[in-house]
Amino acid sequence: MKAKQKMTARQKARTLSALFFSFFKIGICTFGGGYAMIPLIQKEAGEKRGWITDGDMLEILAVAESTPGPIAINSATFIGERVAGFWGAFCATLGVSLPSFLILLLLSHVLALYQHLKPVRYAFFGIRSGVLALMVKALYSLYRQCPKDLFSILLMIAVLLGAVAAHLFGFSVLYFLLGAALFGLCYAFIRAKRGKI
Amino acid sequence: MIYLTLFLTFFKIGICTFGGGYAMIPLIESEVLAHGWMSAEQLIDFIAVSESTPGPFAVNISTYIGSICGGIPGALCATLGVILPSFLIILIVAKFLKKFKESLAVKGVMSGLKPAVVALIGAAILSVANTVFFAGTPNLSVFTTAAFYVSLALFALSVFAAFKKLHPILIIALCAVGGIGAGYALDLPL
């Protein structure tokens, strides 16, 4: 990845606007966010601008996956920071979010006007089944990527039961994530102590 | 103060999301329904819209929910809330990248989070299925309604299409057409 060099004010301004517009383009051209965005980031930030290499892309993904937050935002912030420091991160993140923000702002008003119409309601009636199917597909992909040792399987079952209870009794599922993170942490340290990692 | 609540809620969602957009759905469902900002059905519609518009899913759904709950400032607060944790954390991680990547703590936390995210999506699927097929209250009488079988057929076809790697937007569009077609043909109640 190109190291941060001392840039003149003019070069810096040019880099910042390039970051903003590149990520604006990436933001407006991807549907479904996250992973769908990777080829485009590679093309725009890699091939076209030379900000990152293919190896960098893997590193960015690894970091984006193991830090909280949407992958799209993580990658944009990371690349922006690498290329031009804090303001680079700011411009890239703003660029990748702005198209969505504007489109949804507009769309939320348009849909509010038409959502009571019969065809629109029928359309959403059908779409709900599709959303459920897409979630099933996402579950399948995530399950395949997840390790399947005893620890993971037990944790999976425990969180599933807990989350169903959370739905029934109306408390937040966030606690289960915190709990699972804590379990993972303790388990890793116990294994390290026993010399297994 | 709706703006502050929106900001804090989405900040919480942003900081707890690991992985892509779908990992966010259980958290959004849990938080948004707890605040009573919309019905479970409406939320699924929001997910569909956010899934079929360009850009990161996280930004789409936060803007949409924020805008409905609090207009333009609401959208701004929700979106800022969901972005800010990632932004700040990545800024810090980028500085200590090597340490971060080799850290036992990070590996441990991730080994706990991965199965948890899978389980949470599994639970969210159950809850969404309950809304889609049973309108939120499980009961046997739905088995006599045409709407149930239309939903079931569309779901089965969509699962097939999704595993055949048909693009999500295409699946959503086809389901919309199917919903309108079946709705008028069978005069389904709304």
Interface residues (C-beta under 8 A of the other chain):
Chain A: G27 I28 C29 T30 F31 G32 G33 G34 Y35 M37 E59 A62 V63 A64 E65 S66 T67 P68 G69 P70 I71 A72 I73 N74 T77 F78 E81 R82 F86 A89 T93 V96 S97 P99 S100 F101 I103 L104 L105 L107 S108 H109 L111 A112 Q115 K118 P119 R121 Y122 A123 F124 F125 G126 I127 R128 S129 G130 V131 L132 A133 L134 M135 V136 K137 A138 L139 Y140 L142 Y143 Q145 C146 P147 F151 S152 I153 L155 M156 I157 A158 V159 L160 A163 V164 A166 H167 G170 S172 V173 L174 F176 L177 L178 G179 A180 A181 L182 F183 G184 L185 C186 Y187 A188 F189 A192 I197
Chain B: K12 G14 I15 C16 T17 F18 G19 G20 G21 Y22 A23 M24 I25 P26 L27 S30 E31 A34 E41 I44 D45 I47 A48 V49 S50 E51 S52 T53 P54 G55 P56 F57 A58 V59 N60 T63 Y64 S67 I68 I72 A75 T79 V82 I83 P85 S86 F87 I89 I90 L91 V93 A94 L97 F100 K101 L104 A105 V106 K107 G108 V109 M110 S111 G112 L113 K114 P115 A116 V117 V118 A119 L120 I121 G122 A123 A124 I125 L126 S127 V128 A129 T131 V132 A147 V150 S151 L152 L154 F155 S158 V159 A161 A162 F163 H167 P168 I169 I171 I172 L174 C175 A176 V177 G178 G179 I180 A182 G183 Y184 L188 L190
